[in-house]
Protein backbone atom coordinates (compact mmCIF):
# COMPACT_ATOMS: atom_id res chain seq x y z
CA UNK A 1 0.00 0.00 0.00
CA UNK A 2 2.93 2.34 0.72
CA UNK A 3 4.08 2.04 -2.87
CA UNK A 4 0.63 2.96 -4.16
CA UNK A 5 0.49 6.01 -1.86
CA UNK A 6 4.03 7.04 -2.92
CA UNK A 7 3.04 6.98 -6.59
CA UNK A 8 -0.22 8.85 -5.92
CA UNK A 9 1.83 11.57 -4.18
CA UNK A 10 4.19 11.70 -7.18
CA UNK A 11 1.19 12.07 -9.47
CA UNK A 12 -0.24 14.87 -7.34
CA UNK A 13 3.12 16.68 -7.43
CA UNK A 14 3.34 16.21 -11.20
CA UNK A 15 -0.18 17.48 -11.76
CA UNK A 16 0.46 20.40 -9.42
CA UNK A 17 3.59 21.25 -11.38
CA UNK A 18 1.64 21.17 -14.66
CA UNK A 19 -1.04 23.40 -13.10
CA UNK A 20 1.58 25.93 -11.94
CA UNK A 21 3.18 25.90 -15.39
CA UNK A 22 -0.25 26.43 -16.91
CA UNK A 23 -1.03 29.40 -14.65
CA UNK A 24 2.35 30.97 -15.43
CA UNK A 25 1.78 30.59 -19.16
CA UNK A 26 4.53 28.00 -19.75
CA UNK A 27 2.13 25.12 -20.36
CA UNK A 28 -0.78 25.47 -22.75
CA UNK A 29 -3.55 23.23 -24.03
CA UNK A 30 -1.45 22.03 -26.97
CA UNK A 31 1.29 20.94 -24.57
CA UNK A 32 -1.27 19.06 -22.51
CA UNK A 33 -2.63 17.33 -25.59
CA UNK A 34 0.90 16.36 -26.61
CA UNK A 35 1.64 15.00 -23.11
CA UNK A 36 -1.72 13.31 -22.60
CA UNK A 37 -0.92 9.92 -24.19
CA UNK A 38 2.21 9.52 -22.06
CA UNK A 39 0.40 10.75 -18.95
CA UNK A 40 -2.46 8.28 -19.43
CA UNK A 41 -0.05 5.46 -20.31
CA UNK A 42 1.99 6.03 -17.17
CA UNK A 43 -0.94 6.61 -14.82
CA UNK A 44 -2.68 3.47 -16.08
CA UNK A 45 -0.07 1.57 -14.11
CA UNK A 46 -1.78 2.70 -10.91
CA UNK A 47 -4.28 -0.08 -11.54
CA UNK A 48 -1.48 -2.63 -11.20
CA UNK A 49 -0.13 -0.96 -8.07
CA UNK A 50 -3.60 -0.96 -6.55
CA UNK A 51 -3.91 -4.64 -7.44
CA UNK A 52 -0.57 -5.34 -5.83
CA UNK A 53 -1.53 -3.43 -2.68
CA UNK A 54 -4.93 -5.14 -2.39
CA UNK A 55 -3.80 -8.58 -3.67
CA UNK A 56 -6.33 -8.30 -6.46
CA UNK A 57 -6.22 -9.49 -10.05
CA UNK A 58 -6.92 -6.77 -12.58
CA UNK A 59 -6.75 -7.79 -16.22
CA UNK A 60 -4.18 -10.57 -16.78
CA UNK A 61 -0.55 -11.28 -15.96
CA UNK A 62 0.20 -11.38 -19.69
CA UNK A 63 -1.30 -7.90 -20.11
CA UNK A 64 0.77 -6.46 -17.26
CA UNK A 65 3.94 -8.11 -18.54
CA UNK A 66 3.37 -6.49 -21.93
CA UNK A 67 2.52 -3.18 -20.27
CA UNK A 68 5.70 -3.28 -18.20
CA UNK A 69 7.85 -4.07 -21.23
CA UNK A 70 6.18 -1.28 -23.25
CA UNK A 71 6.80 1.12 -20.36
CA UNK A 72 10.48 0.15 -20.25
CA UNK A 73 10.79 0.73 -24.01
CA UNK A 74 9.11 4.13 -23.63
CA UNK A 75 11.66 5.07 -20.95
CA UNK A 76 14.51 4.36 -23.36
CA UNK A 77 12.83 6.14 -26.30
CA UNK A 78 11.48 9.14 -24.35
CA UNK A 79 14.69 11.20 -24.23
CA UNK A 80 14.83 11.18 -28.01
CA UNK A 81 11.25 12.33 -28.59
CA UNK A 82 10.12 14.42 -25.61
CA UNK A 83 10.40 18.13 -26.46
CA UNK A 84 11.21 19.21 -22.89
CA UNK A 85 14.18 16.86 -22.71
CA UNK A 86 15.35 17.88 -26.16
CA UNK A 87 15.12 21.54 -25.13
CA UNK A 88 17.05 20.82 -21.92
CA UNK A 89 19.78 19.11 -23.94
CA UNK A 90 19.97 22.06 -26.34
CA UNK A 91 20.11 24.66 -23.56
CA UNK A 92 22.24 22.87 -20.97
CA UNK A 93 24.03 20.12 -22.83
CA UNK A 94 23.75 16.36 -22.87
CA UNK A 95 25.25 15.87 -19.40
CA UNK A 96 22.55 18.00 -17.75
CA UNK A 97 19.85 16.17 -19.70
CA UNK A 98 21.21 12.78 -18.67
CA UNK A 99 21.42 13.90 -15.03
CA UNK A 100 17.87 15.31 -15.05
CA UNK A 101 16.49 12.21 -16.73
CA UNK A 102 18.44 10.00 -14.34
CA UNK A 103 17.02 11.78 -11.29
CA UNK A 104 13.50 11.56 -12.73
CA UNK A 105 13.96 7.84 -13.42
CA UNK A 106 15.36 7.24 -9.93
CA UNK A 107 12.33 8.91 -8.37
CA UNK A 108 10.09 6.64 -10.45
CA UNK A 109 12.03 3.44 -9.61
CA UNK A 110 9.54 2.33 -6.92
CA UNK A 111 6.74 2.63 -9.50
CA UNK A 112 8.64 0.50 -12.00
CA UNK A 113 9.57 -1.99 -9.30
CA UNK A 114 5.94 -2.34 -8.19
CA UNK A 115 4.77 -2.93 -11.75
CA UNK A 116 7.51 -5.50 -12.27
CA UNK A 117 6.59 -7.32 -9.06
CA UNK A 118 2.89 -7.33 -9.95
CA UNK A 119 3.44 -8.64 -13.48
CA UNK A 120 6.36 -11.02 -13.05
CA UNK A 121 6.79 -11.88 -9.37
CA UNK A 122 3.27 -12.60 -8.14
CA UNK A 123 2.56 -16.13 -9.41
CA UNK A 124 0.30 -16.92 -6.44
CA UNK A 125 -1.92 -14.02 -7.45
CA UNK A 126 -2.29 -15.12 -11.07
CA UNK A 127 -3.00 -18.80 -10.40
CA UNK A 128 -6.51 -19.92 -11.24
CA UNK A 129 -8.75 -20.12 -8.20
N, C-alpha and C positions, 0 to 999 in steps of 0.2 A: 504494500500500500504506500510505503514511503516513496518508492520510485514513481508511482503514479502522481502523487502530490508534488514531488520535485518537478516533474515534467509539466504539470498544470501551472506551477509557479513560473517556469520558464516561458510558457505560452503567454501567460498574463503579462510578463515583462516585455516579451516581443510585441504583443499587441499594443501595450502601452507606449512602447517606443515608436511604433508605426503611427499611433494616434498623435503623439507629440510632433513627429515629423510632418504629419498632415496639417496640424494647426500652424506650424511654422512655415508652411508652404514648400517644404522640401519633398513632400510625398503626395502625389496627386492620384486621381482616379485611374489614370492610365498605368501608373506604377503599380497600383493595387491589382488591376486586372492582369498585368504581366506577372506579378508574384503569386496570384491566387492559385494556379495549379500546383506550385511547389508547396504553398501553405497547406492546401487541402491534403496533398499527398503525405506530407509530414505529419499533420495533425491526425490523420486517419489512424496512425499507429497507436493513438491513445486507446483505441478499442482493444488492441492486443495487451496493452499495459493494464487496462482495467480487468481484462480476462485473467491475466497473470495474478493480479492482486486478489481477485475474488475466486480464483481457481475455477473459472468458467470457460467453456468452449464457445468461441465466437468464430464463425466461418470454419475453415479447416486448417489443419497443420500445413498441408501443401500450399494453400493460399498464403499463409503467413511466411512460409519459407520463401516463396516467390516474391512477396512484398519486401522482405528483409533484403534479399539479393538485389532487387530493383533499387531499394534505398541506398545500398552500398555503392551501386553503379552511379547513382545520381550524385553521391558525395564526391566521387572521383571526377565526374564530368562537370559539376557545378562551377568550379573556378574558371573554366574555359568559356562558360556561357552566361554567367550572371553579371549583369551590367555593373552592379556596385563593386564587385570584386575586380572586374576589369578596370574600372575607374580608379580604385585604390592602387592597383598595380601601376597604372599610368602616372598617377600623382606621386606615389611614395616609393615605387620600385617593387620588384618581385619579392625581396626579402620581407618587407612590411606586409605584403599580401599573404605570403606563406605563414607568417607569424599570426596575423589576424585570423586567417582561416584555421590555423592549428588551435588557437585558443577557442574559437567557436566550436570546433569539432570536439575538443576536450570537454567543454561544458556539456555537450550533447552525448558524451560517451555513456552515461547511465541509461539514456533513452535507447541507444543502440544495443546496449547490453541486455536490457529488459526485453526488447523485441527478439533478440537472438535466443534468449532463454525460453521465451514463450514458444517460438517456432521450432527450435531444434533440441532443446533440453528439457522438455516437459512430456516425455512419452506416457507417463501415467495419466496425464490429462487427456491425451488424444486417443487412448485405447477405447474401444467400443464398450459401452456399459450395458 
